Amino acid sequence: VGYNKCVLIGHDWGGMIAWLVAVCYPEMVTKLIVVNFPHPSVFTEYILRHPSQLIKSGYYFFFQMPWFPEFMFTVNDFKVLRSLFTSQATGIGRKGCRLTAEDIEAYLYIFSQPGALTGPINHYRNIFSCLPLQHHEVVMPTLLLWGERDAFMEVEMAEITRIYVKNHFRLTILSEASHWLQQDQPDIVNKLIWTFLKEETTRKRE
């Protein structure tokens, strides 16, 4: 598209990809913003030492199977996906904005298209091929936003991430937000992002 640099933003496993791009191609990223995913090295080290996080991440191993995970998601009119987005334990908007019926149907329409589930699940099938990292340092200003009520990621990993960012690092934890931070608290998240983008972050690490 004619640009050689960008501000990179990612959530969850999109956040993992954002971290990897920032580590491997630092010249392309002016600022990094990640939502609810720690630095990949923090994740791999933490999950090996904390069985509770390993249990929360157990579905990674289920996704290694061919075709069966895709099938399970489609059973009973995508009941598993509906529950993922709407249940009290894992759903969007536990204390903030909730998905409307139209929102849910839009998600399910996309995932019902041929091959639409396989692409995302293939990401899990291949994630172990890039970990552990050989290089770790993140050298651009970085904002990490975290919903404290995340059902999938333990909040302790957020603070540990600081050690891998060799520049201005800001961590904001929202106590009433879930894993789906940008859907739960969109106004707050947008404000935090715009504030970070407008700053002249010439300082080294807060």
Buried (B, 14 or more C-beta within 10 A) or exposed (E): EEEEEEBBBBBBEBBBBBBBBBBEEBEBBBBBBBBBBBBBBBBBBBBEEBEEBBEBBEEBEEBEEEEEBBEBBBEEEBEEBBEBBBEEEBBBBBBBBBBEEEBBEEBBEEBBEEEEBEEEBEEBBEBEEEEEBEEBBBBBBBBBBBBBBBBBBBBEBBBBBBBBBBBBBBBBBBEEBBBBBBBBBEEBBEEBBEEBBEBEBEEEEE
